[in-house]
Amino acid sequence: MRRKIDREGLPYRPCVGIVLINPEGKVFVGRRVDQRVAAWQFPQGGIDEAEEPRAAALRELAEEIGTDAAVVIGESRGWFDYELPDDLLGKVWKGKYRGQRQKWYAMRFMGDDDEIDLNTAHPEFDAWKWVPLPDVPALIVPFKRSVYLRVVEEFRELVIEVANATKAAKGRRVRNVGSR
């Protein structure tokens, strides 16, 4: 018989999450390698001791998708928590945490798609895709969904701004070519 774990006595794991936005205003999601069902998510990971959250976000991006070709364009106003479901409590993260407390960053992807390489030292994803931001919560495991809904709401305008800036830049290039 498994002993009951005192959820309330466990801390949250400090973590960062990244909403990576491409020039078309779509966001990166990766399919986790460690799930039996299709579980997509944004890049995210723990903050090392004495590490600043922003530095952790750029490090995690490189560790998980093989590139940090991105610039930070936004940061969540606060920290978002989620609880592990009972069947995972005591199993993940060596049983030391009840869930995660996450600081989120919006980043504009500055690279090319072929720079994304999931074959990293410790692969977390086995597939990836760009999707519209509003579609993301439906792809996420249920116990993280409430955090993702908050992240989508918080970064919605930034995603629109990135897409609009790209459209405006393309329009200027077309006008410049036509005026020669």
C-alpha atoms as a printed R data frame, in Angstrom:
    type eleno elety resid chain resno      x      y       z
1   ATOM     1    CA   MET     A     1  0.000  0.000   0.000
2   ATOM     2    CA   ARG     A     2  1.284  3.402  -1.001
3   ATOM     3    CA   ARG     A     3  1.587  5.940   1.780
4   ATOM     4    CA   LYS     A     4 -0.472  9.102   1.482
5   ATOM     5    CA   ILE     A     5  1.526 12.121   0.389
6   ATOM     6    CA   ASP     A     6  0.925 15.412   2.178
7   ATOM     7    CA   ARG     A     7  0.240 17.648  -0.831
8   ATOM     8    CA   GLU     A     8 -0.027 20.785   1.321
9   ATOM     9    CA   GLY     A     9  3.432 20.147   2.786
10  ATOM    10    CA   LEU     A    10  5.120 20.135  -0.618
11  ATOM    11    CA   PRO     A    11  6.339 23.298  -2.372
12  ATOM    12    CA   TYR     A    12  5.789 24.309  -5.983
13  ATOM    13    CA   ARG     A    13  8.704 23.835  -8.377
14  ATOM    14    CA   PRO     A    14  9.936 27.229  -9.664
15  ATOM    15    CA   CYS     A    15  9.677 27.176 -13.423
16  ATOM    16    CA   VAL     A    16  9.527 29.261 -16.589
17  ATOM    17    CA   GLY     A    17  7.390 28.866 -19.681
18  ATOM    18    CA   ILE     A    18  7.924 30.266 -23.157
19  ATOM    19    CA   VAL     A    19  5.371 31.349 -25.745
20  ATOM    20    CA   LEU     A    20  7.513 31.384 -28.889
21  ATOM    21    CA   ILE     A    21  5.866 33.425 -31.658
22  ATOM    22    CA   ASN     A    22  6.786 33.130 -35.330
23  ATOM    23    CA   PRO     A    23  6.495 36.068 -37.771
24  ATOM    24    CA   GLU     A    24  3.013 34.931 -38.886
25  ATOM    25    CA   GLY     A    25  1.736 35.168 -35.313
26  ATOM    26    CA   LYS     A    26  1.564 31.427 -34.670
27  ATOM    27    CA   VAL     A    27  3.061 29.836 -31.561
28  ATOM    28    CA   PHE     A    28  5.320 26.842 -31.077
29  ATOM    29    CA   VAL     A    29  4.028 23.696 -29.381
30  ATOM    30    CA   GLY     A    30  5.937 20.469 -28.924
31  ATOM    31    CA   ARG     A    31  4.549 16.969 -28.379
32  ATOM    32    CA   ARG     A    32  5.983 15.482 -25.192
33  ATOM    33    CA   VAL     A    33  7.992 12.280 -25.534
34  ATOM    34    CA   ASP     A    34  6.993 10.931 -22.111
35  ATOM    35    CA   GLN     A    35  3.218 10.703 -22.566
36  ATOM    36    CA   ARG     A    36  1.077  7.788 -23.711
37  ATOM    37    CA   VAL     A    37 -1.425 10.148 -25.323
38  ATOM    38    CA   ALA     A    38 -0.645 13.152 -27.516
39  ATOM    39    CA   ALA     A    39  0.302 15.881 -25.058
40  ATOM    40    CA   TRP     A    40  1.431 19.173 -26.561
41  ATOM    41    CA   GLN     A    41  2.848 22.101 -24.644
42  ATOM    42    CA   PHE     A    42  4.965 25.212 -24.819
43  ATOM    43    CA   PRO     A    43  8.663 24.921 -23.923
44  ATOM    44    CA   GLN     A    44  9.063 25.154 -20.170
45  ATOM    45    CA   GLY     A    45 11.367 24.038 -17.409
46  ATOM    46    CA   GLY     A    46 12.832 24.561 -13.983
47  ATOM    47    CA   ILE     A    47 14.773 27.548 -12.745
48  ATOM    48    CA   ASP     A    48 18.210 26.599 -11.430
49  ATOM    49    CA   GLU     A    49 19.346 27.871  -8.044
50  ATOM    50    CA   ALA     A    50 20.471 31.534  -8.232
51  ATOM    51    CA   GLU     A    51 19.322 31.726 -11.881
52  ATOM    52    CA   GLU     A    52 17.185 34.648 -13.006
53  ATOM    53    CA   PRO     A    53 13.861 33.569 -14.576
54  ATOM    54    CA   ARG     A    54 14.542 35.387 -17.873
55  ATOM    55    CA   ALA     A    55 17.923 33.629 -18.243
56  ATOM    56    CA   ALA     A    56 16.244 30.328 -17.376
57  ATOM    57    CA   ALA     A    57 13.687 30.886 -20.133
58  ATOM    58    CA   LEU     A    58 16.366 31.393 -22.794
59  ATOM    59    CA   ARG     A    59 18.329 28.393 -21.480
60  ATOM    60    CA   GLU     A    60 15.248 26.168 -21.482
61  ATOM    61    CA   LEU     A    61 14.376 27.243 -25.013
62  ATOM    62    CA   ALA     A    62 17.817 26.172 -26.262
63  ATOM    63    CA   GLU     A    63 17.731 22.930 -24.255
64  ATOM    64    CA   GLU     A    64 14.300 21.913 -25.495
65  ATOM    65    CA   ILE     A    65 14.210 23.047 -29.125
66  ATOM    66    CA   GLY     A    66 17.890 23.372 -29.977
67  ATOM    67    CA   THR     A    67 17.925 27.136 -30.526
68  ATOM    68    CA   ASP     A    68 17.606 30.339 -28.561
69  ATOM    69    CA   ALA     A    69 17.146 32.497 -31.663
70  ATOM    70    CA   ALA     A    70 14.527 34.616 -29.942
71  ATOM    71    CA   VAL     A    71 14.055 37.940 -28.220
72  ATOM    72    CA   VAL     A    72 11.915 38.444 -25.142
73  ATOM    73    CA   ILE     A    73  9.006 40.762 -25.919
74  ATOM    74    CA   GLY     A    74  6.800 40.159 -22.887
75  ATOM    75    CA   GLU     A    75  6.662 38.756 -19.380
76  ATOM    76    CA   SER     A    76  3.663 37.589 -17.384
77  ATOM    77    CA   ARG     A    77  2.562 40.040 -14.712
78  ATOM    78    CA   GLY     A    78  2.653 37.318 -12.086
79  ATOM    79    CA   TRP     A    79  3.431 33.676 -11.429
80  ATOM    80    CA   PHE     A    80  0.949 30.950 -12.374
81  ATOM    81    CA   ASP     A    81  0.581 27.733 -10.365
82  ATOM    82    CA   TYR     A    82 -0.742 24.329 -11.273
83  ATOM    83    CA   GLU     A    83 -1.175 21.214  -9.146
84  ATOM    84    CA   LEU     A    84 -0.099 17.753 -10.203
85  ATOM    85    CA   PRO     A    85 -2.944 15.255 -10.359
86  ATOM    86    CA   ASP     A    86 -2.999 12.622  -7.599
87  ATOM    87    CA   ASP     A    87 -1.661  9.879  -9.879
88  ATOM    88    CA   LEU     A    88  1.523 11.913 -10.567
89  ATOM    89    CA   LEU     A    89  2.050 13.342  -7.086
90  ATOM    90    CA   GLY     A    90  5.115 11.739  -5.527
91  ATOM    91    CA   LYS     A    91  6.294 10.324  -8.872
92  ATOM    92    CA   VAL     A    92  7.589 13.212 -10.970
93  ATOM    93    CA   TRP     A    93 10.468 15.471  -9.893
94  ATOM    94    CA   LYS     A    94 11.519 12.793  -7.381
95  ATOM    95    CA   GLY     A    95  8.360 13.479  -5.377
96  ATOM    96    CA   LYS     A    96  9.656 16.826  -4.108
97  ATOM    97    CA   TYR     A    97  6.924 19.097  -5.524
98  ATOM    98    CA   ARG     A    98  3.142 19.407  -5.622
99  ATOM    99    CA   GLY     A    99  3.135 21.219  -8.962
100 ATOM   100    CA   GLN     A   100  4.811 24.147 -10.647
101 ATOM   101    CA   ARG     A   101  4.876 27.899 -10.106
102 ATOM   102    CA   GLN     A   102  5.622 29.409 -13.511
103 ATOM   103    CA   LYS     A   103  6.808 32.785 -14.795
104 ATOM   104    CA   TRP     A   104  5.918 33.086 -18.491
105 ATOM   105    CA   TYR     A   105  7.763 34.867 -21.287
106 ATOM   106    CA   ALA     A   106  6.606 35.787 -24.776
107 ATOM   107    CA   MET     A   107  9.428 35.588 -27.307
108 ATOM   108    CA   ARG     A   108  9.629 36.531 -30.961
109 ATOM   109    CA   PHE     A   109 11.334 33.762 -32.944
110 ATOM   110    CA   MET     A   110 14.200 35.302 -34.915
111 ATOM   111    CA   GLY     A   111 15.464 32.165 -36.620
112 ATOM   112    CA   ASP     A   112 14.379 29.871 -39.417
113 ATOM   113    CA   ASP     A   113 12.275 26.767 -38.866
114 ATOM   114    CA   ASP     A   114 15.196 24.538 -39.859
115 ATOM   115    CA   GLU     A   115 17.093 25.802 -36.784
116 ATOM   116    CA   ILE     A   116 14.596 24.012 -34.537
117 ATOM   117    CA   ASP     A   117 16.156 20.702 -33.547
118 ATOM   118    CA   LEU     A   118 14.355 18.432 -31.096
119 ATOM   119    CA   ASN     A   119 17.264 15.975 -31.044
120 ATOM   120    CA   THR     A   120 18.788 17.640 -27.985
121 ATOM   121    CA   ALA     A   121 20.870 16.177 -25.137
122 ATOM   122    CA   HIS     A   122 17.679 15.323 -23.225
123 ATOM   123    CA   PRO     A   123 14.785 15.329 -25.719
124 ATOM   124    CA   GLU     A   124 11.441 16.476 -24.347
125 ATOM   125    CA   PHE     A   125  9.531 16.656 -27.623
126 ATOM   126    CA   ASP     A   126  9.229 14.232 -30.539
127 ATOM   127    CA   ALA     A   127  7.272 16.555 -32.861
128 ATOM   128    CA   TRP     A   128  6.477 20.238 -33.111
129 ATOM   129    CA   LYS     A   129  4.248 22.639 -35.000
130 ATOM   130    CA   TRP     A   130  3.157 26.268 -35.227
131 ATOM   131    CA   VAL     A   131 -0.485 26.792 -34.209
132 ATOM   132    CA   PRO     A   132 -2.804 29.757 -33.629
133 ATOM   133    CA   LEU     A   133 -2.611 30.860 -29.978
134 ATOM   134    CA   PRO     A   134 -6.343 30.323 -29.265
135 ATOM   135    CA   ASP     A   135 -6.001 26.643 -30.315
136 ATOM   136    CA   VAL     A   136 -3.361 25.832 -27.697
137 ATOM   137    CA   PRO     A   137 -5.494 25.124 -24.574
138 ATOM   138    CA   ALA     A   138 -7.338 22.299 -26.376
139 ATOM   139    CA   LEU     A   139 -3.979 20.565 -27.014
140 ATOM   140    CA   ILE     A   140 -2.800 20.675 -23.388
141 ATOM   141    CA   VAL     A   141 -3.137 18.012 -20.693
142 ATOM   142    CA   PRO     A   142 -6.139 18.867 -18.504
143 ATOM   143    CA   PHE     A   143 -4.235 19.612 -15.290
144 ATOM   144    CA   LYS     A   144 -2.244 22.409 -17.004
145 ATOM   145    CA   ARG     A   145 -5.131 23.854 -19.002
146 ATOM   146    CA   SER     A   146 -6.145 26.599 -16.562
147 ATOM   147    CA   VAL     A   147 -2.611 28.021 -16.625
148 ATOM   148    CA   TYR     A   148 -2.552 27.899 -20.433
149 ATOM   149    CA   LEU     A   149 -5.864 29.762 -20.611
150 ATOM   150    CA   ARG     A   150 -4.349 32.523 -18.479
151 ATOM   151    CA   VAL     A   151 -1.175 32.606 -20.592
152 ATOM   152    CA   VAL     A   152 -3.214 32.836 -23.807
153 ATOM   153    CA   GLU     A   153 -5.203 35.730 -22.387
154 ATOM   154    CA   GLU     A   154 -2.113 37.540 -21.117
155 ATOM   155    CA   PHE     A   155 -0.129 37.279 -24.386
156 ATOM   156    CA   ARG     A   156 -2.957 37.506 -26.950
157 ATOM   157    CA   GLU     A   157 -2.223 41.142 -27.860
158 ATOM   158    CA   LEU     A   158  1.530 40.532 -28.216
159 ATOM   159    CA   VAL     A   159  0.893 37.690 -30.672
160 ATOM   160    CA   ILE     A   160 -1.378 39.959 -32.720
161 ATOM   161    CA   GLU     A   161  1.278 42.713 -32.659
162 ATOM   162    CA   VAL     A   162  3.947 40.318 -34.005
163 ATOM   163    CA   ALA     A   163  1.674 39.191 -36.853
164 ATOM   164    CA   ASN     A   164  0.687 42.771 -37.680
165 ATOM   165    CA   ALA     A   165  4.313 43.950 -37.675
166 ATOM   166    CA   THR     A   166  5.217 41.187 -40.120
167 ATOM   167    CA   LYS     A   167  2.323 42.119 -42.415
168 ATOM   168    CA   ALA     A   168  3.300 45.793 -42.292
169 ATOM   169    CA   ALA     A   169  6.945 44.973 -43.072
170 ATOM   170    CA   LYS     A   170  5.904 42.809 -46.023
171 ATOM   171    CA   GLY     A   171  3.686 45.634 -47.291
172 ATOM   172    CA   ARG     A   172  6.576 48.118 -47.092
173 ATOM   173    CA   ARG     A   173  8.843 45.729 -49.033
174 ATOM   174    CA   VAL     A   174  6.223 45.311 -51.759
175 ATOM   175    CA   ARG     A   175  5.730 49.092 -52.036
176 ATOM   176    CA   ASN     A   176  9.513 49.692 -52.102
177 ATOM   177    CA   VAL     A   177 10.035 47.158 -54.875
178 ATOM   178    CA   GLY     A   178  7.157 48.630 -56.888
179 ATOM   179    CA   SER     A   179  8.449 52.208 -56.580
180 ATOM   180    CA   ARG     A   180 11.818 51.543 -58.213
